[in-house]
Amino acid sequence: MSVVKKRETSAIFRKIKEIDPEAFITMGSVMGVYGQGFEQLKF
């Protein structure tokens, strides 16, 4: 399982296809991602 920024999805999909063209991929939207490389927790 990976969590990536929306702008990174096409690069991730290309790499997955290169490694395993028959890979199973599911994608979903989230309300927020917090931590290193993403938003800081605002509590």
N, CA, C, O and CB atoms as a CASP TS submission, in Angstrom:
PFRMAT TS
TARGET T0000
AUTHOR 0000-0000-0000
METHOD Language model
MODEL 1
PARENT N/A
ATOM      1  N   MET     1       0.853  -1.165   0.000  1.00  0.00           N
ATOM      2  CA  MET     1       0.000   0.000   0.000  1.00  0.00           C
ATOM      3  C   MET     1       0.899   1.228   0.000  1.00  0.00           C
ATOM      4  O   MET     1       1.902   1.285   0.712  1.00  0.00           O
ATOM      5  CB  MET     1      -0.970  -0.002   1.221  1.00  0.00           C
ATOM      6  N   SER     2       0.524   2.199  -0.804  1.00  0.00           N
ATOM      7  CA  SER     2       1.277   3.446  -0.895  1.00  0.00           C
ATOM      8  C   SER     2       0.321   4.624  -0.815  1.00  0.00           C
ATOM      9  O   SER     2      -0.825   4.546  -1.256  1.00  0.00           O
ATOM     10  CB  SER     2       2.100   3.501  -2.202  1.00  0.00           C
ATOM     11  N   VAL     3       0.805   5.702  -0.251  1.00  0.00           N
ATOM     12  CA  VAL     3       0.075   6.964  -0.240  1.00  0.00           C
ATOM     13  C   VAL     3       0.974   7.968  -0.943  1.00  0.00           C
ATOM     14  O   VAL     3       2.091   8.230  -0.497  1.00  0.00           O
ATOM     15  CB  VAL     3      -0.304   7.432   1.234  1.00  0.00           C
ATOM     16  N   VAL     4       0.481   8.532  -2.047  1.00  0.00           N
ATOM     17  CA  VAL     4       1.268   9.491  -2.818  1.00  0.00           C
ATOM     18  C   VAL     4       0.422  10.714  -3.129  1.00  0.00           C
ATOM     19  O   VAL     4      -0.807  10.667  -3.066  1.00  0.00           O
ATOM     20  CB  VAL     4       1.797   8.852  -4.122  1.00  0.00           C
ATOM     21  N   LYS     5       1.074  11.780  -3.456  1.00  0.00           N
ATOM     22  CA  LYS     5       0.372  12.991  -3.858  1.00  0.00           C
ATOM     23  C   LYS     5      -0.237  12.785  -5.237  1.00  0.00           C
ATOM     24  O   LYS     5       0.294  12.031  -6.053  1.00  0.00           O
ATOM     25  CB  LYS     5       1.323  14.212  -3.854  1.00  0.00           C
ATOM     26  N   LYS     6      -1.346  13.454  -5.490  1.00  0.00           N
ATOM     27  CA  LYS     6      -2.082  13.287  -6.749  1.00  0.00           C
ATOM     28  C   LYS     6      -1.186  13.505  -7.971  1.00  0.00           C
ATOM     29  O   LYS     6      -1.305  12.792  -8.967  1.00  0.00           O
ATOM     30  CB  LYS     6      -3.264  14.255  -6.796  1.00  0.00           C
ATOM     31  N   ARG     7      -0.298  14.485  -7.893  1.00  0.00           N
ATOM     32  CA  ARG     7       0.566  14.786  -9.048  1.00  0.00           C
ATOM     33  C   ARG     7       1.597  13.679  -9.312  1.00  0.00           C
ATOM     34  O   ARG     7       2.237  13.679 -10.363  1.00  0.00           O
ATOM     35  CB  ARG     7       1.291  16.116  -8.823  1.00  0.00           C
ATOM     36  N   GLU     8       1.764  12.744  -8.382  1.00  0.00           N
ATOM     37  CA  GLU     8       2.726  11.651  -8.547  1.00  0.00           C
ATOM     38  C   GLU     8       2.112  10.385  -9.136  1.00  0.00           C
ATOM     39  O   GLU     8       2.838   9.442  -9.450  1.00  0.00           O
ATOM     40  CB  GLU     8       3.351  11.326  -7.221  1.00  0.00           C
ATOM     41  N   THR     9       0.795  10.347  -9.289  1.00  0.00           N
ATOM     42  CA  THR     9       0.136   9.103  -9.693  1.00  0.00           C
ATOM     43  C   THR     9       0.553   8.609 -11.074  1.00  0.00           C
ATOM     44  O   THR     9       0.764   7.408 -11.243  1.00  0.00           O
ATOM     45  CB  THR     9      -1.348   9.291  -9.667  1.00  0.00           C
ATOM     46  N   SER    10       0.678   9.476 -12.054  1.00  0.00           N
ATOM     47  CA  SER    10       1.024   8.994 -13.396  1.00  0.00           C
ATOM     48  C   SER    10       2.417   8.370 -13.411  1.00  0.00           C
ATOM     49  O   SER    10       2.630   7.369 -14.095  1.00  0.00           O
ATOM     50  CB  SER    10       0.952  10.144 -14.417  1.00  0.00           C
ATOM     51  N   ALA    11       3.366   8.937 -12.674  1.00  0.00           N
ATOM     52  CA  ALA    11       4.716   8.351 -12.610  1.00  0.00           C
ATOM     53  C   ALA    11       4.668   6.991 -11.915  1.00  0.00           C
ATOM     54  O   ALA    11       5.344   6.054 -12.338  1.00  0.00           O
ATOM     55  CB  ALA    11       5.695   9.300 -11.863  1.00  0.00           C
ATOM     56  N   ILE    12       3.874   6.882 -10.856  1.00  0.00           N
ATOM     57  CA  ILE    12       3.736   5.607 -10.144  1.00  0.00           C
ATOM     58  C   ILE    12       3.117   4.558 -11.065  1.00  0.00           C
ATOM     59  O   ILE    12       3.598   3.426 -11.132  1.00  0.00           O
ATOM     60  CB  ILE    12       2.873   5.782  -8.866  1.00  0.00           C
ATOM     61  N   PHE    13       2.048   4.933 -11.777  1.00  0.00           N
ATOM     62  CA  PHE    13       1.395   3.988 -12.692  1.00  0.00           C
ATOM     63  C   PHE    13       2.348   3.512 -13.783  1.00  0.00           C
ATOM     64  O   PHE    13       2.357   2.329 -14.124  1.00  0.00           O
ATOM     65  CB  PHE    13       0.163   4.632 -13.327  1.00  0.00           C
ATOM     66  N   ARG    14       3.150   4.425 -14.334  1.00  0.00           N
ATOM     67  CA  ARG    14       4.124   4.026 -15.365  1.00  0.00           C
ATOM     68  C   ARG    14       5.123   3.009 -14.818  1.00  0.00           C
ATOM     69  O   ARG    14       5.434   2.019 -15.480  1.00  0.00           O
ATOM     70  CB  ARG    14       4.874   5.258 -15.901  1.00  0.00           C
ATOM     71  N   LYS    15       5.622   3.257 -13.614  1.00  0.00           N
ATOM     72  CA  LYS    15       6.601   2.355 -13.007  1.00  0.00           C
ATOM     73  C   LYS    15       5.991   0.994 -12.711  1.00  0.00           C
ATOM     74  O   LYS    15       6.633  -0.033 -12.933  1.00  0.00           O
ATOM     75  CB  LYS    15       7.161   2.963 -11.726  1.00  0.00           C
ATOM     76  N   ILE    16       4.756   0.975 -12.210  1.00  0.00           N
ATOM     77  CA  ILE    16       4.083  -0.297 -11.945  1.00  0.00           C
ATOM     78  C   ILE    16       3.920  -1.080 -13.240  1.00  0.00           C
ATOM     79  O   ILE    16       4.192  -2.280 -13.278  1.00  0.00           O
ATOM     80  CB  ILE    16       2.707  -0.063 -11.281  1.00  0.00           C
ATOM     81  N   LYS    17       3.482  -0.414 -14.299  1.00  0.00           N
ATOM     82  CA  LYS    17       3.289  -1.081 -15.590  1.00  0.00           C
ATOM     83  C   LYS    17       4.607  -1.637 -16.124  1.00  0.00           C
ATOM     84  O   LYS    17       4.635  -2.717 -16.714  1.00  0.00           O
ATOM     85  CB  LYS    17       2.677  -0.109 -16.609  1.00  0.00           C
ATOM     86  N   GLU    18       5.694  -0.903 -15.919  1.00  0.00           N
ATOM     87  CA  GLU    18       7.021  -1.350 -16.352  1.00  0.00           C
ATOM     88  C   GLU    18       7.441  -2.619 -15.599  1.00  0.00           C
ATOM     89  O   GLU    18       7.997  -3.543 -16.194  1.00  0.00           O
ATOM     90  CB  GLU    18       8.064  -0.229 -16.132  1.00  0.00           C
ATOM     91  N   ILE    19       7.173  -2.658 -14.303  1.00  0.00           N
ATOM     92  CA  ILE    19       7.578  -3.801 -13.473  1.00  0.00           C
ATOM     93  C   ILE    19       6.641  -4.986 -13.647  1.00  0.00           C
ATOM     94  O   ILE    19       7.097  -6.121 -13.788  1.00  0.00           O
ATOM     95  CB  ILE    19       7.626  -3.397 -12.003  1.00  0.00           C
ATOM     96  N   ASP    20       5.322  -4.730 -13.638  1.00  0.00           N
ATOM     97  CA  ASP    20       4.333  -5.810 -13.729  1.00  0.00           C
ATOM     98  C   ASP    20       3.101  -5.313 -14.466  1.00  0.00           C
ATOM     99  O   ASP    20       2.208  -4.728 -13.852  1.00  0.00           O
ATOM    100  CB  ASP    20       3.948  -6.333 -12.320  1.00  0.00           C
ATOM    101  N   PRO    21       3.039  -5.538 -15.778  1.00  0.00           N
ATOM    102  CA  PRO    21       1.899  -5.053 -16.579  1.00  0.00           C
ATOM    103  C   PRO    21       0.551  -5.629 -16.142  1.00  0.00           C
ATOM    104  O   PRO    21      -0.491  -5.078 -16.496  1.00  0.00           O
ATOM    105  CB  PRO    21       2.125  -5.386 -18.033  1.00  0.00           C
ATOM    106  N   GLU    22       0.552  -6.718 -15.385  1.00  0.00           N
ATOM    107  CA  GLU    22      -0.699  -7.327 -14.944  1.00  0.00           C
ATOM    108  C   GLU    22      -0.991  -7.047 -13.467  1.00  0.00           C
ATOM    109  O   GLU    22      -1.827  -7.722 -12.867  1.00  0.00           O
ATOM    110  CB  GLU    22      -0.655  -8.827 -15.183  1.00  0.00           C
ATOM    111  N   ALA    23      -0.323  -6.075 -12.885  1.00  0.00           N
ATOM    112  CA  ALA    23      -0.508  -5.749 -11.465  1.00  0.00           C
ATOM    113  C   ALA    23      -1.938  -5.285 -11.196  1.00  0.00           C
ATOM    114  O   ALA    23      -2.565  -4.641 -12.037  1.00  0.00           O
ATOM    115  CB  ALA    23       0.494  -4.660 -11.026  1.00  0.00           C
ATOM    116  N   PHE    24      -2.438  -5.622 -10.019  1.00  0.00           N
ATOM    117  CA  PHE    24      -3.746  -5.161  -9.565  1.00  0.00           C
ATOM    118  C   PHE    24      -3.538  -3.828  -8.856  1.00  0.00           C
ATOM    119  O   PHE    24      -2.717  -3.726  -7.945  1.00  0.00           O
ATOM    120  CB  PHE    24      -4.438  -6.214  -8.618  1.00  0.00           C
ATOM    121  N   ILE    25      -4.278  -2.813  -9.273  1.00  0.00           N
ATOM    122  CA  ILE    25      -4.136  -1.475  -8.701  1.00  0.00           C
ATOM    123  C   ILE    25      -5.513  -0.972  -8.304  1.00  0.00           C
ATOM    124  O   ILE    25      -6.472  -1.091  -9.066  1.00  0.00           O
ATOM    125  CB  ILE    25      -3.453  -0.496  -9.707  1.00  0.00           C
ATOM    126  N   THR    26      -5.602  -0.419  -7.129  1.00  0.00           N
ATOM    127  CA  THR    26      -6.823   0.259  -6.703  1.00  0.00           C
ATOM    128  C   THR    26      -6.427   1.653  -6.232  1.00  0.00           C
ATOM    129  O   THR    26      -5.354   1.841  -5.658  1.00  0.00           O
ATOM    130  CB  THR    26      -7.573  -0.543  -5.568  1.00  0.00           C
ATOM    131  N   MET    27      -7.290   2.618  -6.475  1.00  0.00           N
ATOM    132  CA  MET    27      -6.970   3.997  -6.139  1.00  0.00           C
ATOM    133  C   MET    27      -8.178   4.617  -5.457  1.00  0.00           C
ATOM    134  O   MET    27      -9.318   4.373  -5.854  1.00  0.00           O
ATOM    135  CB  MET    27      -6.561   4.809  -7.405  1.00  0.00           C
ATOM    136  N   GLY    28      -7.928   5.416  -4.433  1.00  0.00           N
ATOM    137  CA  GLY    28      -9.017   6.063  -3.732  1.00  0.00           C
ATOM    138  C   GLY    28      -8.607   7.446  -3.258  1.00  0.00           C
ATOM    139  O   GLY    28      -7.421   7.755  -3.147  1.00  0.00           O
ATOM    140  N   SER    29      -9.587   8.255  -2.986  1.00  0.00           N
ATOM    141  CA  SER    29      -9.346   9.605  -2.473  1.00  0.00           C
ATOM    142  C   SER    29      -9.401   9.586  -0.950  1.00  0.00           C
ATOM    143  O   SER    29     -10.115   8.782  -0.351  1.00  0.00           O
ATOM    144  CB  SER    29     -10.382  10.613  -3.047  1.00  0.00           C
ATOM    145  N   VAL    30      -8.645  10.474  -0.345  1.00  0.00           N
ATOM    146  CA  VAL    30      -8.660  10.607   1.113  1.00  0.00           C
ATOM    147  C   VAL    30      -8.914  12.064   1.481  1.00  0.00           C
ATOM    148  O   VAL    30      -8.704  12.966   0.670  1.00  0.00           O
ATOM    149  CB  VAL    30      -7.324  10.107   1.735  1.00  0.00           C
ATOM    150  N   MET    31      -9.359  12.278   2.691  1.00  0.00           N
ATOM    151  CA  MET    31      -9.632  13.640   3.162  1.00  0.00           C
ATOM    152  C   MET    31      -8.350  14.373   3.526  1.00  0.00           C
ATOM    153  O   MET    31      -8.260  15.586   3.336  1.00  0.00           O
ATOM    154  CB  MET    31     -10.568  13.607   4.367  1.00  0.00           C
ATOM    155  N   GLY    32      -7.360  13.663   4.045  1.00  0.00           N
ATOM    156  CA  GLY    32      -6.111  14.308   4.426  1.00  0.00           C
ATOM    157  C   GLY    32      -5.042  13.281   4.737  1.00  0.00           C
ATOM    158  O   GLY    32      -5.338  12.173   5.186  1.00  0.00           O
ATOM    159  N   VAL    33      -3.820  13.652   4.498  1.00  0.00           N
ATOM    160  CA  VAL    33      -2.670  12.813   4.821  1.00  0.00           C
ATOM    161  C   VAL    33      -1.714  13.690   5.613  1.00  0.00           C
ATOM    162  O   VAL    33      -1.358  14.786   5.182  1.00  0.00           O
ATOM    163  CB  VAL    33      -1.981  12.214   3.521  1.00  0.00           C
ATOM    164  N   TYR    34      -1.311  13.206   6.754  1.00  0.00           N
ATOM    165  CA  TYR    34      -0.481  14.006   7.649  1.00  0.00           C
ATOM    166  C   TYR    34       0.808  13.272   7.975  1.00  0.00           C
ATOM    167  O   TYR    34       0.808  12.056   8.163  1.00  0.00           O
ATOM    168  CB  TYR    34      -1.241  14.343   8.937  1.00  0.00           C
ATOM    169  N   GLY    35       1.897  14.008   8.040  1.00  0.00           N
ATOM    170  CA  GLY    35       3.192  13.439   8.382  1.00  0.00           C
ATOM    171  C   GLY    35       4.256  13.938   7.425  1.00  0.00           C
ATOM    172  O   GLY    35       4.005  14.819   6.603  1.00  0.00           O
ATOM    173  N   GLN    36       5.437  13.371   7.537  1.00  0.00           N
ATOM    174  CA  GLN    36       6.578  13.806   6.727  1.00  0.00           C
ATOM    175  C   GLN    36       6.256  13.743   5.239  1.00  0.00           C
ATOM    176  O   GLN    36       5.828  12.705   4.733  1.00  0.00           O
ATOM    177  CB  GLN    36       7.808  12.945   7.031  1.00  0.00           C
ATOM    178  N   GLY    37       6.460  14.851   4.543  1.00  0.00           N
ATOM    179  CA  GLY    37       6.203  14.925   3.108  1.00  0.00           C
ATOM    180  C   GLY    37       4.784  15.329   2.757  1.00  0.00           C
ATOM    181  O   GLY    37       4.477  15.581   1.592  1.00  0.00           O
ATOM    182  N   PHE    38       3.910  15.392   3.765  1.00  0.00           N
ATOM    183  CA  PHE    38       2.520  15.776   3.561  1.00  0.00           C
ATOM    184  C   PHE    38       2.201  16.918   4.521  1.00  0.00           C
ATOM    185  O   PHE    38       3.116  17.571   5.024  1.00  0.00           O
ATOM    186  CB  PHE    38       1.553  14.561   3.781  1.00  0.00           C
ATOM    187  N   GLU    39       0.937  17.167   4.779  1.00  0.00           N
ATOM    188  CA  GLU    39       0.545  18.257   5.679  1.00  0.00           C
ATOM    189  C   GLU    39       0.953  17.958   7.120  1.00  0.00           C
ATOM    190  O   GLU    39       1.062  16.800   7.524  1.00  0.00           O
ATOM    191  CB  GLU    39      -0.972  18.494   5.602  1.00  0.00           C
ATOM    192  N   GLN    40       1.177  19.025   7.883  1.00  0.00           N
ATOM    193  CA  GLN    40       1.449  18.871   9.304  1.00  0.00           C
ATOM    194  C   GLN    40       0.136  18.708  10.050  1.00  0.00           C
ATOM    195  O   GLN    40      -0.867  19.322   9.686  1.00  0.00           O
ATOM    196  CB  GLN    40       2.245  20.079   9.851  1.00  0.00           C
ATOM    197  N   LEU    41       0.134  17.893  11.078  1.00  0.00           N
ATOM    198  CA  LEU    41      -1.047  17.703  11.913  1.00  0.00           C
ATOM    199  C   LEU    41      -1.368  19.021  12.613  1.00  0.00           C
ATOM    200  O   LEU    41      -0.490  19.621  13.232  1.00  0.00           O
ATOM    201  CB  LEU    41      -0.826  16.558  12.953  1.00  0.00           C
ATOM    202  N   LYS    42      -2.608  19.473  12.521  1.00  0.00           N
ATOM    203  CA  LYS    42      -2.973  20.814  12.997  1.00  0.00           C
ATOM    204  C   LYS    42      -3.652  20.815  14.364  1.00  0.00           C
ATOM    205  O   LYS    42      -4.293  21.808  14.708  1.00  0.00           O
ATOM    206  CB  LYS    42      -3.881  21.473  11.997  1.00  0.00           C
ATOM    207  N   PHE    43      -3.546  19.777  15.138  1.00  0.00           N
ATOM    208  CA  PHE    43      -4.204  19.702  16.433  1.00  0.00           C
ATOM    209  C   PHE    43      -3.343  20.292  17.507  1.00  0.00           C
ATOM    210  O   PHE    43      -3.739  20.316  18.672  1.00  0.00           O
ATOM    211  CB  PHE    43      -4.552  18.279  16.777  1.00  0.00           C
TER
END
